[in-house]
Amino acid sequence: MSIKTKLSLCISFIVAIILTLNISIYYYSTRAELQSGAEKQMTEIAKTIGDHVELTQQMKQMLEDSLGEKLRAAALAAKLKLNPDIDQVTNEQLAALSRELDIDHITLWKRIGNDIVALKSSNAKEINMSSKTWDYWYTAFNQLFDSGAVTVPQGQKLPHYWSGPINYASSDPSVINKWGYYYDGTTNYLINPYVNAKSLLQFESGSGTEALVQRMLADNKNLLEITGFDPQFFGKAPIIKIKNGIPVNNLDVRAVIFGPYSYQDDSDDAQIQQAANTGRMITETATIKNTTVMKSFIPIQGAQPYVIGITFDHTSIQSTLNRQLLKHIGISLGLLLVTMVASYFIAGFMLRSLHLVMDQVNALAQGHFRTRLSIRTKDELGLLAAQVNAMADNLDAYWMQLHNAAEELQHTQQYLESFINHTSDAIHVVLLNGEMMRTNNAFEAMYGWNKEEVEGKRLELIFPGHEQEFEHIRSTILQGYPIADYETVRMTRDGRSLDISMTSSPIRDSQGEIIAIASISRNITVRKKTEEVLRKSEKLSVVGQLAAGVAHEIRNPLTTIKGFLQLQKSKGPLSSMYLDVMLSELDRINFIVSEFLVLAKPQASCYELVDLQTILRDIVLLLDSQAHMNNVELQLDLATECSPIHCEPNQLKQVFVNVLKNGLEAMPDGGSLRIQLEHTSQDGLTVRFIDQGCGIAEKDLVRLGEPFFTNKESGNGLGLMVSQKIIANHKGTLNIQSKLGQGTCVEIWLPVAAVQEASVHKG
């Protein structure tokens, strides 16, 4: 292709870029305007819905409060007509009184021990129901019995009276009721009248938010769905209560509070929480159900904050943009064609002098260094002619310098050839396509192939089972990181495995691009065999110690089982109490053997990138109720920013649960257990568990981690040993500091993900 054509094409290309930029700017600005308009529309819709929801909730609350006041009046009337002693009240009386007061049912609750039980009711399904597991309902009941004043945030509160929000009935989950509870101390029971909440539900479906949402979706075809989310419960596992054997998701703990939710996306949880926390609208574009949609999440502040999600059909915006884009492309193609024709003729006129320069360059290429150009102009072509003449004067001098440099390079090559061929380490260079480029004499002695057999061919050196390791090493080198002293296994020509220590590095060309990989292999088979003998010797010693402990721990439950079996043989079948003891002892044996296998046999693990803060929050949430039962306060002190770690989350949770349970059991009289997470250095995180328990004696502290050493009556001494093994497998450390009577500090250090990745580069 001539320079004239190239210059014409370059000019046309520049014009094409300018036109493309113009089209792109128009496209993106128009799209931004359309999208902004859609966002404003969605904001207005959200505001309308929010105002309507707030008004609806106020009206619904007024209806619910009115119904609650009616139930309180019914409870006062029932108190006057019923005997103050619950034993003197019959279920038939309650049924007749319910009809008289025009309510569905009346139930009488009495506090028995640490539970509040429905002893009498006009509804037979509610008799003997327990309220101990009813969360804030149970708290409200106790507050009525204790002081007559309810302080829980939910429900309607009046003197000696509390009415909870409408919800599914525990006795019949197919019914939604409104309940009232009255107690003033004149009776030994709590009066509970209730009615069906059908009127409230009819108001919600006929005039409430759901009806408004359906009207808006019908009026605007570009709106796919409008959904109300409760950020307190969205993204979390649904709170399911078992009522009369049926799982029920109560009305007051639902993630979706109104509207359909069929266009679901994995990022919805994060977007909803961000909108709720920042108070700003969050908008994103995604492809859901083969449809490109724009989802906006608008926070609504009120008595109970929530987030409205509006899903908009983004294809309507895109279709408008596409029509405008086609029109601009047609105009730009016409302008580009005119530019190409004009630039071709202009380039021909400007390049006439360049042909003279090309003739001179051809003469220089043939070795004629004494010819000269006669162009006298002072433009760029004149300067180019002067430089070509100067180049001819210098070529002869450069030629001599190149000749001398070639001789020096030849001597250096001979030196390197001598070094490579006489070293005892095998050296080979492989191109990126797998072909062998170069080997030395030691390679032939170590692997069995000579140079003529392998150079220019693909060679299989990878021992079966090490393919994935080889690909990881190769990818690391191709990223520019060398591998030093990496121990692995390779295969010789006759199929034998060969233990080697390998150093590999990339070979680059003059542009810095990697073109090959050079590897130096050292045979360490003898050293590996020696190390294996030492490991087996140490392993036999540890296994012997563990086996002795396991035998001692298993002997006691086996003796118990044997005794009961002998007793059954002599006296016939045993009672279920003896069988429970035998099963308990068998479970203990199984637990000890399982823990022993964890230590003795490697377990399959799935390591992943995990935020340690999330694991600690999950564990605290798991053990919070047990801590409250032990009168222990869990204090979580997390660093503001923590790097992720590569770990097996379930194994780390097992370690943290073991440590936390030990801390709880060490504080029988209660106290505070503090969990700290901090960056102790750039390469690791430290977790500390600090309790205020009884502490550990100095003589026992040195024995921690020994199999079957424990101070617990029901312990077996394997938990800490398993925890130490898990932390060691994660390249971490576990240290325990304690003083008798002053508490214990368990410190666990774990490397961050970046350090674990860097350890591969160091071999």
N, C-alpha and C positions, 0 to 999 in steps of 0.2 A: 504494500500500500504506500503510495507516495505521500510526501510531507504535505503537499497541497491538499490531498484528500483528508489527511489526518487533521490538519489545521481547520479545515471546514467542519469536520466532525467535532473537534474540540469546541469550536465556537457554538455549534448547534447544541452540544452537550451542556455547555454553560447556560445557554438560553433555556434548555429543557429543565435544568435544575431550578432556575429562577421561576419558570412557570409552575413547576411542581411545588416549590415553596409557597407560591401565591395560592395555589389550589389547596395546599395543606393548611395554610393559615386560615383561609376562608372556611375550610371544612371544620377545623377544630373550634374556631370562634363561633360558627353557627351552631355546632353541636353543643358548645358550652351554653349558648343562649337558650337553645331548646331545652337542654337539661335543667338549666336554672329555672326556666318557666315551669317545667314539670315539678321541680322541687318546691317552688312557691305554691303551686296548685296543691301539692301534697301537704304542705304546711297549713294551708287554709283548711283543707279537709280535716287534718288532725285537730286544728283549733276548734272547728265546728263540732267534731265528735267529742273532743275534750269537754267543751261547754255543755254539750248534751249529756255526756256521761255524768258530769258533776251535778247537773240539774236532776237527772234521773236518780242518781245515788241519793241526793237530798230527799226527793220524794219517796224513794223506796225506804230510806231510813225513817222518814216520818211515819210511813205505814207500819214499818217494823216496830218502831217505838210505841205507836198506838196499840199495836197488838200486844207488845210487852206489858203496857200498863193495864190492858184488859186482863192479862194472865195474872198480874199482881192482885187486881181486885178479886179475881176468882180464888187466888190463894188465901186472901184475907177472909173471904166468905167461907172457904173450906175450913180454915182454922177455927172459926166460931162454931161450926157444926160438927167437928170431929173431936173425939176424946184425945186429950194431950198425950196419952200413953199409946204408942204404936201397937202394943199387944192387944189393945181394946178396940182396934179398928179392923174391919173386915174388908176384903176385896169387893164384896157386893155393895157395901156402903159407898166405896169410892166410885163404883160404876154408876150407882144411882145419883150420887152427887155430881158426877161429870155431866150427866144428862140434864140435871136441874140447872147447872151453871152454864150450859150451852158451850161446853168445851169437849174435846175428843176424849182425853183421859187425864187421870190424876195418879201420880206415883209418889210414894212416901219413902224417903231415904234416911238411913240411920248410920252413924259412924260406929264401926265395929273394929277395934284395934287400929291398925294403920290403913284401913280401907273404909270406904263409904258405899253401902250396899242398898239396893232397892228391895225392901222387905215386903211392901204392900203396893198393889197397883190394880187399877181397873183394867189394865192390859196385861193378860197372863204372860205374854212374851217378855215383859220387863222384870218380872219377879226374880229376885236373887242375882240381878246384874251387878257387876262390880264396876266402879268408876276409877280404879287405881291407875289405869293406863290411858286416861282421857286427857292427858296433858294439862292445858290451862283450865279445863273444866274442873278437873279434880282439885286444882289449886283454889278455884273460886268456891267450891263446896267447902273446903277446909276453912277458908276465910269467913264464910257465912257462919259456920259452927263456932269459930274462935271469937270473932268480934262483930259479926253482922255487917261489916263493911268490906266490899270487894274492891281490889286494886288492880286486877289484871286489866291490860289495855283493851281487850276485846269485850264486846257485849254492852248491854244497857245496865247501868248501876243506879239503884234507888235504895232508900233506907231499908235495911234488912232484906234486900231483894237484888237478884241478878238474873238477867235474861241473856243467854248466849245467842250468837248468830244462827240463822237458819242453817240446817245441815241434814245429812242423811241420818235416819234413826238407827241406832245400834241394834235394836230388836227387829227392825224390818228395813233393810237398806233400800227397798224400793220406794220408801216414803220419805219426804222431806218435811220436817216439822219445825215449829217455833216453840221453845221451852221457856218456862219461868220457874225460878227457885226462890222460896221464901223461908226465912227462919229468924224468929225474934227471941228465942230462948224460952218461950212459954210451953213449947212441946219438946219431946225428945226425938223429934224427927224433922226432916226438911221436906216442905210441901212443894211438889213439882207438877203443876198443871201444864198441859201443852195442847197445841192445836196444829192441824195441817197447814203448811205455808203455801197452799195452792194459789191464794189470791196474789201473793207477792210474785210468784213465778209467772202468773198470767200477765201481771203488769209489765214484767221484764220482757216477755216475748212479744206482747202486743204494742207497747209504747216505749220500750226501753232501747238500749244500745243496739241489740241484735237487729231490730227492725230498721233502725237508721242505717246501719251498715249495709243491709240488703238493698235498701232504696238507692244508696249512693253507688253501689256496684252496678245496679241496673241502669242508672242514669249515665254512667261514664264507662264505655266499653274498654277504654285503655286501662282502667283499674282492674287488676286481676283479683286482689283480695285486700281486706282491711282487717287487721288482727290486733287485739289488745294483749300485752304481755305483762306479767308480774315479775320484775327482775329478781325479786327475792327467791322465787322458786324456779324460774326458767333456767334450763341447762343442768338442773340437778335431778337426781333420781326422784320420781314421783313418790309422795308420802302416801302409802297405801295402808289403810286400816282394815282389819278383818272384822266385819260386823255380821254377826249371826252366820258365820262361815263364808261370807261373801266379801271379796276384796273391794274396797271402796276408796276412791280419791275424793276427799272431802272438798266442799265448795270453797272453803277459806284458804286452801293451800294449793290451788291450781296454777299452773304456769301460764296457760292461755285463758284469759278471763272473758273474752268475747271475740266473735268473728271466726271465719275459717282459717286454717293454717295448713295448706296443702303444698305451698311453694317453700319447702324447707331447705336450708343450706347449713353446712357444718359451721360456718362462721357466724351464724345468727346469734349464738350465745355471747360471743365476745362483743359484737356490735351493740346488742341490747344493753349489756353491762356498761359499756363505754358511754352510751347515750344517757343512761340513768345516772352515772357518776359525774359526767361533765355538764349535764344539762343542755347539751347541744345536739342538733339533728345530725345523725350519721347516715351517709348515703353510700351504697356500693352497687356495682353492676355484676351480675352473675348469669350463668346459663343453667336453668332449672327446667326439667321436663322438656328438653329440646327447645326451650324458649329463652331468649335473652331478655332479662328483666332488670329493672332498677328498683332496688329495695331501699326505703328510707325508714329510719327509726327515730321517732320524735318523742322526747320525754315530756310527760304531763305531770305537773306538780299539783298536788291537792292533799286532801286528808290522807289518802293512801297513794303515793306516787306510783305511776305505771308508765309503760312505753307503748306507743301506737306504732305498729309496723304497717306500711303501705307498699304494696307490690304493684309496680307500673310496667306495662308492656313497652319495653324499650324498642321493639321493632317498629313502632309507629314513628319514633324519632328517626330511626335509621332509614326508613323508607323515604322520608322527606329529604334527608341529607343525600341519599343516593341519586334522587332526581336532579338536584342542583349540581352534584358532582359530575354527572354525565354531561350536562350542558357546558360546564367549564372545561372539561377534558376535550370536547369537540372544538371549542374555540382555540385552546392551546395547541392542538395538533396542527391546525391551519397556520398559526403563527410560526410554529417550528419548521414547517415545510418551506415557507418563504425565507426564513433565516438560513437554511441549508443551501439554497440556490444562490443567494447573495454572497454568502461567505466563501463559496467555492471560487467565484470569479475574483474576489478581492485577494484571496490567498495566492492565486496564480500570478498576479501582478507583483506581489511583494517578494516572491521567492526566486526571481530570475538570477540575482547575484549569488544565491546559495549554490547553484549548479557549478559555478566556478570553484567554490570552496570544495565541493565534493570531488572534482577532478584532481585537485591538489592532494587531497587525502588519499585518493586511490594510488597516486604516485608514491606517497610515503609508505603505503602498505606494501608496495612492491620493492621497497628498499632504496628508492631514489630520494635521498635526503637533501640534495643540493638545489633542487628546483625551488622557485619562489613565486608567490602570488603578487599581482600588480594592482589589486583593488585599492583605490586611494580615498574612498569615502570615509567619513568620520562617524558613520552610524555604527550600529551593532555589528553589521557584516564586515565593515572595515576593521573593527577591533578583532573580530574573529580571524580575519586573514593575517593580521599581525601576530596573533597567538599561534596560528598554524606554522608560520615561518619560524617563530621561536622554538616551537616543538621540534621542527626538523633539525635545528642546531643542537638540541639536547639529546636527541635519540641515540646518537652514537656513543655519547658519554654514559648514558643509562645502560646501554647494551653491555658495555664492559663491566659495569657494576653488577649487573645481573649474572654475568658469567662467573664472576668471583663468588657471588653469593650461592650459586648453584653448587660449586665445588665444596663450600663450607657445609651446606646442607647434606651433601652426600657423606661427608665424614661423620656428621652427627647421626645420620641414619644408621651407619655401620656400628656406631657405639651403642645405640639403643637396641639394635638387632642382637648384639652380643649379650647385653644385659637380659633381654627377654628370654633368649634361648638357653641361658645358663642358670636362671633362678630355679629353685626347687618348688616354687608355687606355680600351679597351673594358671595360665592367662589365656583368655579367649575374648574376642570382640564379636558381637552379634549385631547385625543391622536390625532396624525396627520391624522389618518383615519376617524376621526369624532366621535369615540366612547367616551362616557362620562366615565372618570376614577374615579372622586371623586367629591362629593358635600358636603356642610355643611347644618346646620339646617336653616340658613337664606335664602339659595337658595330655600328650600322647601316653606318657608313663602312668598317669593317674587314672585316666578314663578309658584308655585302650584304643582310641582312634588316632590315625596319623593324619597329617595335614592334607594329603591328597584326597582322603576319603570325606573330609568334612567341609573344607573351605568352599564357599559358594553354595552349600546345601543346608537344608533345615535338619537340625539334630535334636533328638529326643533325649534330654538329660534329666527331665523331671521325673522323680520317682512317683509311682502311682499313689494317689491320696494327698499329694502336695501341690495339686494344680491351683487351688484357690490361693494358697500361700504365695505361689510364684506370681500370679496375677496381681496380688497386692503389692509385692516387691516391685514389679515392673511399673505399676501405676505410680508408685512413690518416686521412682527414678525419673519417669517421664515428666513429673512435676518439678524436677530440678533438684531433688534431695538425694544425696548419696547415701548408700547403705554401708556401714562399717562393721566388721567382725560379726556378721549375722550367721548364726549356727543353723544349718538345715541339712537336708538329705538329698543327694543326687544319685543318678543311676549310671553305672559303667556300661561299656559295650556288651559285656556278657550278662547284663541284667542284675548285677549285684548292687546292693545299697551302699552308699559311701557317705559317712558323716564328714561334713566339711564346715570350715569357717570361711565365709564369703565376704568380700568387699567389692561393691559394684558402684559405678559412677557413670553419669552420662557423658557422651562425646558430642561436642557441638561443632557446627561449621562456622565459617567466617561471619555469618549473620546472627550467630548465637542460637540457631535452631538445633535441637537434639536430633542427631542422625544415626547414632548407634549407642550401644551399652557395652562398657568394658568391665570384665569381672576377673577377680583374682581369687582362686580357691586354694585353701590349705587343708590337707587331710588331717582330721582330728579323730579318726575312728578309734585309735588306741586310747586316747584320752577319754572319749565318751564311754568306752567299756569300763575303764577304771572308775569313772564317776558313777556308773550304774551299779557296780559292785558296792561302792560306799553307800549309795542310796538304799539298796536292798538291805544292807546290814542295819542301817538306822531304822528302816521301816519295820523290820522284824522285831526290833527292840520295842518300838512304840506299840505295834500290834499285840505283842505279848503283854505289855502293861494294860492295854485296853481290854484284852480278852479276859485277863484275871479280874478286872473290875466288873465287867459284864457278867461273868460267871457268879461272882459274889452277890451282885444285885439281883440276878434272876433266881438264885437259890432260895431266897426267902419266900417270894410268892409261890414258887413251885412246891415248897414244903407245905404251905397253906392249902393249895389245891389238892395235893396228895392226901393230906389229912382228911379233907372233906370227902374225897372219893372213897377212902377207907371207911369213913363213917357211913357213907351211903351203902357200901357193900355189906356192912354188918347190920345196919338198922333199917335199910330200905330207903325209899325216895326222901330227899331232903326238902326243907321248906324253901320258898322263893328267896328268903333273906340270905341263906347260905349260897344259893346260886348267884345272887347279886354280888356277894363277896368274891366268889370264884371268877365271875366275869370281870370284876374290877381288877383282880390280880392279873388276869390274862391281858387286860388293856395295859397294865403297867409294864408287863413283859414286852408287849408289842411296841410300846412307846420307847423303851430302852433300846430295843433292837433297831427301831427306825432311826433313832438318833445316832446309834453306832454306825449304821450304814451311811448316813450323811457324811460322817467323818472318813469312813473307809472307802467309799465309792464315789467317784466324781459324778456330780449331778448335771444334767443338761440345763444350761442357762441361756436366756435370751436377753442380751444386753441392749439397752436403748438409751437415748439421750433424755435425761429426766431432770426436772427442777427439784432440788432437795427440799425447798420450802414447801412444795405441794405435798411431798411424802410426810413431812413432820406435821403439817396441818391435818392430814388425814388420820395420822396416828393419835394426835391429841383429841380429835373429834371422836375417835373410836373408844378411847379410854376415859373420856371426860365423865361419863356417868359413874364408872367404877371409882374414879377419883373422888367424886362428890360423896359416894357411899362411905369412903374411908376418911371423909373430912379433910381431903387433900386438895389444895389449890394448884392447878397447872398453869404456870406462867411461861408464855411463848415469847422469846426475844429473838427476832429474825433480823438479819442484815438487810439493808434497803435494796442492795443489788448483789446477786449471787450468780456465779457462772454455773452452767449446767454440768452434770457429770454423766459418764457412761456407767450404767449399773444395771443390775437385775432388781427391779423395784420390789418384788415380793420378798427377796432375800433380805434386803435392807429393812423392810418393814418388820420382818421377823426379828432382826437384831434390835431395832428400836423398841418393839413391843416387849421383848425380854428385859431390856434395861429399865423401861418405865415400870413394868410390873415389879421388878426387884425393888425399885425405889418406893413404890406404893406399899409393898409389904414391909419395907423397913421403917414405915411411919405408922404404926398401929394407932397412935394417939393423934393423928392428923398433922398438918403442917403445910409447907410450900415446896413444890418440886419445880425447878426452873430449867427450861430447855433453851439453850443459846446456840445460835448459828452465826458464824462470822467467817470472813476471809482472813485467815491467819497469815497468808502469803499470796503471791501471785499464782502459785501453782497448786493451792489446796484450800479446802474448806474444813472447819473444825466444828463439831457438834458436841456440846457439853450437857450432861444431865446431872444437875446438882440437887440433892435431896437434903432434908434435915432429919434424917433417920438416926438409927442407933449406931451406925458406923460399923467398921470391920476391924477386928484386932490385928495388930501388926504381924503376929505369928500366922494368922489365917490369910493375910493379904498376899503373902508370897506364894500361897498354894492355889490361888484363884486360877481357874482354867484346867486344873488337874481333873481327870475323869472321876466322877462319882464323889468328889469332895464338895460338900454343901453343909450349911448350917440350918437349912429348912427341914422341918419334920417330914414334909411330903415331897421334898426335892430329890433329884438324882444326880446333880452336879454336871449334867451334860449340856445344859443350855448355854452357859458362858463359853464352853469349849467350841460349840457349834458356831456361836456368834464370832469368836475370834477367827475361825476358819473362813467364814463368809467375808469378814473385813479384809483378811489377808488375800483372798481371791480377787478383791477389788483394789489391790495394791495400796491398802490403807493400813492404819495402826489403831489399836485400842489400848488405852491406858486407864488404870483405876487408881485414884488417890482417896484415902479415907483415914479418919481417926475415930477411935472408939468414942461414942457419945456425941460426936460433932458432925456426923453426916458423911456422905460419900459423893465424889465427883467422878463420873465416867466420861472420858474424853475420847472421841473418835475422829480421826483425821482421814479425809478422802481426797484423792487428786481430782482436779477439774478435768473436763473433757479435752481441753487443749493440751494438757500435759500428757494425758494418756496417748493422744495422737502423736505427739512429738517423740515419745519413747520408741515408736516404730522407726522413726528416721535415724535414731541413734543406734539401731540394731539391737 
